[in-house]
């Protein structure tokens, strides 16, 4: 699978006149089934995978007529309600990386939504950037996001999308033109806009809880932040507001680094431009490491060189292999705060959007208090305590709590999204 490049796979789709296809988990025979015989190898890959596939209920894909952009909706578990999670716009070296990222991201949203107490299941959208085209081309972006909206409309609401890495509020407005199954749309059409700043507040609370678990606080600490984008920039501000001694940060975008340097010119900020794939910031001498860029940066290669006492960041799927990497961190004595525990505030913002707005919304702010049992702070302490008492890594403790919650049926609609998926298969949705 890792030898199949995205362009090669797209050519396969074109040769077989496949515009849309799905991979759906058959609840009766416990096997993933492909909509097309020509793509059975994808189903076989899922059925034989023991790392990232976890009975994902359905994965729906389309190839855009213009620009050759592969788009997907990865639906994991929907017992608590519709799958919900943002749509990522990224580029991948091969087909396996794309599928694994989508599956991991979908699972992560199941865990995140369940721990946050939301009546939503887990899912994620992923679109593969066509590197032959300027990704900032307005016509290109408007077209592919409008097409993505059509994909969501066609799968009848089993997945609700939002903003994620590579996607802007303006892109969400393009999605909104062709579907109602979206959140985080612009404020001028009744949405909640960019959820990045609330997300940074949740990560900050996770850091505070981890420090408190060690009998400490953030004041005087050195924090290393990988990434300086939409979540990391406000996080840096909040860290300085907490009187940290120093922030070391990096990003691959020179313009972003320059802008953040200017914004915090009066602070002790060491901001660096790095090349894509340069993870050297993970190995800085620091108290807390905050991965806030792409996922899978914590792995068998990087973990042995990490010097921080605490790892707590905003990036999704920071562990490349949950079964091994969380144990490796624990064996080093590093407190790892799972990303799906702390970076919930964006999806909380999106979930609350559909119920209208009030000032100082208590249903939002309670997630950020230190008192509420289901808030970021108390949940972090609960997970760290359980991990210490049972001797298991923090990620496993958090996943256990999240999985138990994710099995609860929606109190009104039950497992409705699964019924939608079953109807899509029966109706041969892909045609």
C-alpha positions as CSV (number, residue, x, y, z in Angstrom):
1,X,0.0,0.0,0.0
2,X,2.8,2.5,0.8
3,X,4.1,2.0,-2.7
4,X,0.9,3.4,-4.2
5,X,1.2,7.1,-4.7
6,X,-1.9,9.3,-4.7
7,X,-1.5,10.1,-8.5
8,X,-1.2,6.4,-9.3
9,X,-4.4,5.7,-7.3
10,X,-6.3,8.5,-9.0
11,X,-5.3,7.0,-12.3
12,X,-6.7,3.7,-11.2
13,X,-10.0,5.4,-10.4
14,X,-10.1,7.1,-13.7
15,X,-9.2,3.9,-15.7
16,X,-12.2,2.2,-14.0
17,X,-14.6,5.1,-14.3
18,X,-14.9,5.4,-10.5
19,X,-16.0,8.8,-9.3
20,X,-17.3,7.8,-5.9
21,X,-16.6,4.7,-3.8
22,X,-17.0,3.5,-0.2
23,X,-15.5,1.1,2.3
24,X,-18.1,0.0,4.8
25,X,-17.9,-2.4,7.8
26,X,-20.5,-5.1,7.6
27,X,-21.9,-5.6,11.1
28,X,-23.1,-9.2,10.2
29,X,-19.8,-10.7,9.0
30,X,-17.4,-8.3,10.7
31,X,-15.6,-7.5,7.4
32,X,-15.0,-4.3,5.5
33,X,-16.6,-4.4,2.1
34,X,-15.8,-2.3,-0.9
35,X,-18.3,-0.8,-3.2
36,X,-16.2,-1.8,-6.2
37,X,-14.5,-5.1,-7.0
38,X,-11.5,-3.2,-8.4
39,X,-10.9,-1.6,-5.0
40,X,-11.3,-4.8,-2.9
41,X,-7.6,-4.5,-2.1
42,X,-8.5,-1.5,0.1
43,X,-11.0,-3.5,2.0
44,X,-8.4,-6.3,2.4
45,X,-6.0,-3.8,3.8
46,X,-8.5,-2.6,6.4
47,X,-9.4,-6.2,7.4
48,X,-5.8,-7.1,8.0
49,X,-4.8,-4.0,9.8
50,X,-4.5,-4.2,13.6
51,X,-3.1,-0.7,14.3
52,X,-5.4,2.0,12.9
53,X,-8.6,0.2,11.8
54,X,-11.2,-0.2,14.6
55,X,-14.5,-1.2,13.1
56,X,-14.9,2.1,11.3
57,X,-18.5,2.1,10.3
58,X,-18.0,3.7,6.9
59,X,-15.6,5.6,4.7
60,X,-16.9,7.5,1.7
61,X,-14.7,9.0,-1.1
62,X,-15.0,11.0,-4.2
63,X,-12.7,12.2,-6.9
64,X,-13.5,15.8,-8.1
65,X,-14.1,16.2,-11.8
66,X,-11.8,19.2,-12.0
67,X,-8.3,19.3,-10.4
68,X,-8.1,15.5,-9.5
69,X,-8.6,16.0,-5.7
70,X,-9.3,12.9,-3.7
71,X,-11.8,13.6,-0.9
72,X,-12.9,11.4,2.0
73,X,-15.2,11.2,4.9
74,X,-14.0,8.8,7.6
75,X,-16.8,7.7,10.0
76,X,-15.6,5.8,13.0
77,X,-18.3,5.2,15.7
78,X,-21.7,6.9,15.8
79,X,-23.5,5.4,18.8
80,X,-23.6,8.9,20.5
81,X,-24.8,10.6,17.4
82,X,-23.6,11.8,14.0
83,X,-19.9,11.6,13.3
84,X,-18.4,15.0,13.7
85,X,-14.9,16.4,13.1
86,X,-13.2,18.8,10.8
87,X,-12.0,18.4,7.2
88,X,-8.3,18.4,6.7
89,X,-6.6,19.7,3.5
90,X,-3.2,18.1,3.2
91,X,-0.8,16.3,1.0
92,X,0.3,12.7,1.4
93,X,3.3,10.7,0.1
94,X,1.2,7.6,-0.6
95,X,-2.3,6.1,-0.3
96,X,-1.5,4.2,2.9
97,X,-0.5,7.4,4.7
98,X,-3.7,9.0,3.6
99,X,-6.0,6.2,4.7
100,X,-4.2,5.7,8.0
101,X,-4.4,9.4,8.8
102,X,-8.1,9.5,8.1
103,X,-8.7,6.4,10.3
104,X,-6.7,7.7,13.2
105,X,-8.3,11.1,13.0
106,X,-11.8,9.6,12.9
107,X,-11.0,7.5,16.0
108,X,-9.5,10.5,17.7
109,X,-12.8,12.4,17.2
110,X,-14.8,9.6,18.8
111,X,-12.6,9.8,21.9
112,X,-12.6,13.6,21.9
113,X,-16.4,14.0,21.5
114,X,-17.1,11.3,24.1
115,X,-14.8,12.7,26.8
116,X,-16.2,16.1,26.2
117,X,-19.7,14.8,26.9
118,X,-21.0,15.7,23.4
119,X,-23.8,13.7,21.8
120,X,-21.8,13.2,18.7
121,X,-19.8,10.3,17.3
122,X,-16.4,10.5,15.7
123,X,-15.5,11.2,12.1
124,X,-13.0,13.2,10.0
125,X,-12.8,14.6,6.5
126,X,-9.5,14.5,4.6
127,X,-8.8,16.0,1.2
128,X,-5.5,15.4,-0.7
129,X,-4.0,18.5,-2.2
130,X,-3.0,18.3,-5.8
131,X,0.5,19.6,-5.7
132,X,0.4,20.5,-9.4
133,X,-1.8,23.4,-8.4
134,X,-1.2,26.4,-6.2
135,X,-3.2,25.6,-3.0
136,X,-3.9,29.3,-2.5
137,X,-5.6,29.6,-5.8
138,X,-9.1,31.0,-4.9
139,X,-10.9,29.3,-7.8
140,X,-9.3,26.0,-6.9
141,X,-10.2,26.2,-3.2
142,X,-13.8,27.4,-3.8
143,X,-14.4,24.5,-6.3
144,X,-13.0,21.7,-4.1
145,X,-14.7,22.8,-1.0
146,X,-18.0,23.2,-2.8
147,X,-17.6,19.7,-4.1
148,X,-16.8,18.5,-0.6
149,X,-20.1,19.9,0.5
150,X,-21.9,17.9,-2.2
151,X,-20.2,14.7,-0.9
152,X,-21.6,15.4,2.6
153,X,-25.0,16.1,1.2
154,X,-24.9,12.8,-0.6
155,X,-24.1,10.7,2.5
156,X,-27.2,12.2,4.2
157,X,-25.8,13.6,7.4
158,X,-24.0,10.6,8.9
159,X,-21.0,12.9,9.1
160,X,-20.9,16.6,10.0
161,X,-17.8,18.5,9.1
162,X,-16.0,21.6,10.5
163,X,-12.7,23.4,10.1
164,X,-9.4,21.7,10.5
165,X,-5.7,21.9,9.4
166,X,-5.4,23.5,5.9
167,X,-9.1,24.7,5.9
168,X,-10.2,28.3,6.6
169,X,-13.5,29.9,7.6
170,X,-13.8,31.0,4.0
171,X,-13.5,27.4,2.9
172,X,-16.2,26.5,5.3
173,X,-18.5,29.0,3.6
174,X,-17.9,27.3,0.3
175,X,-18.9,23.9,1.9
176,X,-22.0,25.6,3.3
177,X,-23.1,26.5,-0.2
178,X,-23.8,22.9,-1.0
179,X,-24.6,21.2,2.3
180,X,-26.2,21.9,5.7
181,X,-24.1,19.2,7.4
182,X,-21.4,21.6,8.6
183,X,-20.4,23.8,11.5
184,X,-17.8,26.4,12.1
185,X,-19.2,28.5,9.2
186,X,-18.6,32.2,9.2
187,X,-20.3,34.5,11.7
188,X,-22.0,36.5,9.0
189,X,-24.2,33.5,8.2
190,X,-24.9,32.5,11.8
191,X,-21.8,30.3,12.5
192,X,-19.2,30.4,15.2
193,X,-16.2,31.1,13.0
194,X,-12.7,29.9,13.6
195,X,-12.5,27.6,16.7
196,X,-8.7,27.8,17.1
197,X,-8.6,30.2,20.0
198,X,-10.9,28.2,22.2
199,X,-8.8,25.1,21.3
200,X,-5.7,26.8,22.6
201,X,-7.5,27.5,25.9
202,X,-8.2,23.8,26.4
203,X,-4.6,22.8,25.7
204,X,-3.5,25.4,28.3
205,X,-5.8,23.8,30.9
206,X,-4.3,20.4,30.1
207,X,-0.9,21.8,30.7
208,X,-2.0,23.4,34.0
209,X,-3.5,20.1,35.2
210,X,-0.3,18.1,34.3
211,X,1.8,20.6,36.1
212,X,-0.5,20.5,39.1
213,X,-0.3,16.7,39.1
214,X,3.5,17.2,39.7
215,X,2.8,19.8,42.4
216,X,3.9,22.7,40.1
217,X,2.4,25.5,38.0
218,X,3.4,27.1,34.7
219,X,5.1,30.2,36.0
220,X,8.8,30.3,35.2
221,X,8.6,27.3,32.9
222,X,10.2,26.9,29.4
223,X,7.7,25.6,26.8
224,X,8.6,24.3,23.4
225,X,5.8,24.6,20.8
226,X,5.9,22.8,17.5
227,X,4.0,24.8,15.0
228,X,2.9,28.5,15.1
229,X,-0.4,28.3,13.4
230,X,-4.0,29.1,14.3
231,X,-4.0,27.2,17.6
232,X,-0.4,27.6,18.5
233,X,-0.3,31.4,18.2
234,X,-3.1,32.1,20.8
235,X,-1.6,29.3,23.0
236,X,1.7,31.2,23.0
237,X,-0.1,34.3,24.2
238,X,-1.9,32.4,27.0
239,X,1.4,30.9,28.1
240,X,3.0,34.4,28.4
241,X,-0.1,35.5,30.3
242,X,0.7,32.7,32.8
243,X,4.2,34.1,33.2
244,X,6.2,31.3,31.6
245,X,9.9,32.2,31.4
246,X,10.4,31.3,27.7
247,X,8.7,29.9,24.7
248,X,10.6,28.2,21.9
249,X,8.5,27.7,18.7
250,X,9.0,26.8,15.1
251,X,7.0,26.6,11.9
252,X,7.6,25.8,8.2
253,X,5.9,29.0,7.0
254,X,8.3,32.0,7.1
255,X,5.4,34.4,7.0
256,X,3.8,32.9,10.0
257,X,7.0,32.9,12.0
258,X,7.6,36.6,11.0
259,X,4.1,37.6,12.1
260,X,4.3,35.8,15.5
261,X,7.7,37.3,16.1
262,X,6.3,40.8,15.6
263,X,3.3,40.1,17.8
264,X,5.4,38.9,20.7
265,X,8.5,41.1,20.2
266,X,8.4,42.2,23.8
267,X,8.4,38.6,25.1
268,X,11.1,35.9,25.5
269,X,10.2,34.1,22.3
270,X,12.7,32.0,20.3
271,X,10.9,31.6,17.0
272,X,12.5,29.6,14.2
273,X,11.8,28.7,10.6
274,X,12.3,25.0,9.9
275,X,11.9,22.7,6.9
276,X,9.0,20.2,6.6
277,X,9.9,17.1,8.5
278,X,12.4,18.8,10.8
279,X,11.3,17.7,14.3
280,X,14.3,18.9,16.2
281,X,12.2,21.2,18.4
282,X,10.9,18.1,20.1
283,X,14.3,17.5,21.6
284,X,14.8,21.0,23.2
285,X,15.7,21.4,26.8
286,X,12.2,22.4,28.2
287,X,9.7,21.7,30.9
288,X,6.7,21.1,28.6
289,X,6.6,20.1,25.0
290,X,3.5,21.1,23.0
291,X,3.1,19.4,19.6
292,X,0.8,21.7,17.7
293,X,1.5,20.9,14.0
294,X,0.9,17.5,12.3
295,X,0.5,14.1,13.9
296,X,2.6,11.0,14.4
297,X,5.6,13.0,15.6
298,X,5.9,11.0,18.8
299,X,7.4,7.7,17.7
300,X,10.2,5.2,18.3
301,X,12.7,7.6,16.7
302,X,11.7,10.8,18.5
303,X,10.7,9.7,22.0
304,X,14.1,8.6,23.1
305,X,15.4,12.1,22.5
306,X,12.6,14.1,24.3
307,X,13.8,15.9,27.4
308,X,10.5,17.5,28.5
309,X,8.8,16.3,31.7
310,X,5.3,16.9,30.2
311,X,4.0,16.5,26.6
312,X,0.7,18.3,26.0
313,X,-0.2,19.9,22.7
314,X,-3.0,20.6,20.2
315,X,-1.9,18.4,17.3
316,X,-4.2,15.4,16.5
317,X,-2.8,11.9,16.7
318,X,0.6,12.8,18.1
319,X,1.4,9.1,18.8
320,X,2.4,7.2,15.7
321,X,1.5,3.9,17.3
322,X,-0.7,4.1,20.4
323,X,0.1,0.6,21.6
324,X,3.9,1.3,21.7
325,X,4.5,5.0,21.8
326,X,2.5,5.8,24.9
327,X,4.3,3.0,26.8
328,X,7.7,4.4,25.6
329,X,6.8,7.8,27.0
330,X,5.7,6.3,30.3
331,X,8.8,4.3,30.5
332,X,10.8,7.5,30.2
333,X,8.8,9.0,33.0
334,X,7.3,11.6,30.7
335,X,3.7,12.7,31.5
336,X,1.8,12.5,28.3
337,X,-1.6,14.3,28.1
338,X,-3.5,12.8,25.2
339,X,-4.4,15.3,22.5
340,X,-8.0,14.2,22.2
341,X,-8.5,15.1,25.9
342,X,-7.2,18.7,25.7
343,X,-7.9,19.9,22.2
344,X,-11.7,19.5,22.5
345,X,-12.7,23.1,22.6
346,X,-13.0,23.6,18.8
347,X,-15.5,20.8,18.5
348,X,-17.3,22.0,21.7
349,X,-17.6,25.4,20.0
350,X,-19.0,23.7,16.9
351,X,-21.4,21.5,18.8
352,X,-22.8,24.5,20.7
353,X,-23.2,26.4,17.4
354,X,-26.5,24.6,16.5
355,X,-28.2,25.7,19.7
356,X,-27.7,29.5,19.2
357,X,-25.6,31.9,21.2
358,X,-25.6,33.5,24.6
359,X,-23.0,35.7,26.2
360,X,-20.6,33.9,28.6
361,X,-22.1,30.6,27.6
362,X,-21.9,28.3,30.7
363,X,-22.1,25.2,28.5
364,X,-18.9,26.3,26.8
365,X,-17.0,27.8,29.7
366,X,-17.6,24.9,32.1
367,X,-15.1,22.9,29.9
368,X,-12.4,25.4,30.9
369,X,-13.1,25.6,34.6
370,X,-11.1,23.7,37.2
371,X,-14.2,22.4,39.0
372,X,-16.4,20.6,36.4
373,X,-15.8,16.8,36.5
374,X,-16.0,16.6,32.7
375,X,-13.9,19.7,32.1
376,X,-10.4,19.5,30.5
377,X,-8.7,20.1,33.9
378,X,-10.5,17.5,36.0
379,X,-10.5,14.9,33.2
380,X,-6.8,15.3,32.8
381,X,-6.2,14.8,36.5
382,X,-8.6,11.8,36.4
383,X,-6.6,10.2,33.6
384,X,-3.2,10.9,35.1
385,X,-4.4,9.5,38.5
386,X,-5.8,6.3,36.9
387,X,-2.6,5.8,34.9
388,X,-0.5,6.1,38.0
389,X,-2.7,3.8,40.1
390,X,-3.0,1.1,37.4
391,X,0.5,1.4,36.0
392,X,-0.8,1.8,32.4
393,X,0.2,4.6,30.0
394,X,-2.0,7.8,30.1
395,X,-3.2,7.3,26.5
396,X,-4.6,3.9,27.4
397,X,-6.3,5.2,30.5
398,X,-7.9,8.0,28.5
399,X,-9.0,5.7,25.6
400,X,-10.6,3.4,28.1
401,X,-12.7,6.2,29.6
402,X,-13.5,7.6,26.1
403,X,-14.4,4.1,24.7
404,X,-16.8,3.4,27.5
405,X,-18.6,6.7,26.9
406,X,-18.6,6.3,23.2
407,X,-20.7,3.1,23.5
408,X,-23.6,5.0,25.0
409,X,-26.5,5.4,22.6
410,X,-27.9,8.8,21.7
411,X,-30.8,9.3,24.1
412,X,-33.2,10.4,21.4
413,X,-32.1,8.9,18.0
414,X,-30.1,5.9,19.1
415,X,-27.7,4.6,16.4
416,X,-29.3,6.5,13.6
417,X,-26.1,7.2,11.6
418,X,-25.5,3.5,11.2
419,X,-28.9,3.1,9.7
420,X,-28.0,5.9,7.3
421,X,-24.8,4.1,6.3
422,X,-26.7,0.9,5.8
423,X,-29.2,2.7,3.6
424,X,-26.4,4.2,1.5
425,X,-25.0,0.8,0.8
426,X,-28.4,-0.7,0.0
427,X,-29.2,2.2,-2.4
428,X,-25.7,1.9,-4.1
429,X,-24.9,5.5,-3.1
430,X,-21.8,5.6,-5.2
431,X,-23.8,5.5,-8.5
